[in-house]
Amino acid sequence: MFKIYGLVDPRNNKLFYVGRTSKPVGVRLIEHLNETYKHTLKQKRISDIKRESEMPIRYVILESDITTEKQAFCKEVFWMEVFIKAGAELTNASIDFKGVYFFREDTLERKINRLDENPSMPISSKSHEGRGKCIESEEERFLDNMEGKYFQIEYYIHSITMLEKCNMSLEKIKQKRLGNILNKKLINHGMPIFDEEITELLNRYENNQNTSSLEVYFQRSRKSLESLIEEHYLD
C-alpha cells in the first residue's frame, strides 16, 4: 500500500515537499535526511533547516491506503497541484514514475515569449489544403529541418513498447513537438524524461558542453537541465 506525504519546515510550519512511498513514512523521512547529494532544491532546504532550527523536520500523511504505484503517482501529482495552487513553495523539481521523469512546468520549463529568443522558430502556422492534399505547415517544415539536430528520445529507446507504456506513441511525440513550436516553446518542453536522456546529458556535460549548447541540443530549459545534472551527476 502506498501513502502520499508532505515534509514540513519547522521554522514556519509550511509544507515544502510532497512525496509517495510504500515504506513507513518515518523511514522515508530518515532517508531524505541522510541523502548524500546536496544540490537539489529539497536538500538545500533541508540543509537550511538543520542549520537554522533546532526543531526537527516532521511529516504529515496526506493520503493513505493507495493500492497501486500508478494510482499513487496520480495522487502525488494531485497533491502537488493542490499545494502549488494554494501558494506553497514546493521543492519538488520533478516527479518520476518507473524511470521516467516529468518536470514541473510552472518552475522549470520556460515558455519562449519573444521570437528573438529563438529566431529560427516559425512565426505562424499556415497550413492549406489543395487538391485533396494538405500542404505542410510552418511548424512541420521547421520540425523536419531540425531532424538530427536535437535530442530525440525515439532514437535512443529501441523498443517502441517502452514509449507506449508512457502513452507516448511516435505520432503523439510529433504532435506534442508541433504544439510546442506553435506556442513558441522549446521542442521537448513538457516531454517525459527517460534514463536514456539523462545518460546522454551527463555524457555531454562530462565532455565540457556548456548549458547554452545543452539547451539547444536537448531543447529543454537551462534550469531543467541544471536540475537534472545536480541530481544525477556524481563528482
PyMOL commands that set and color helices and strands:
alter all, ss='L'
color gray80, all
select helices_A, chain A and resi 25-33+41-52+69-85+105-108+115-117+138-145+153-155+160-165+170-182+195-206+211-218+222-232
alter helices_A, ss='H'
color red, helices_A
select strands_A, chain A and resi 2-9+14-21+58-66+94-97+100-103+129-130+133-134+193-194
alter strands_A, ss='S'
color yellow, strands_A
deselect
rebuild
show_as cartoon
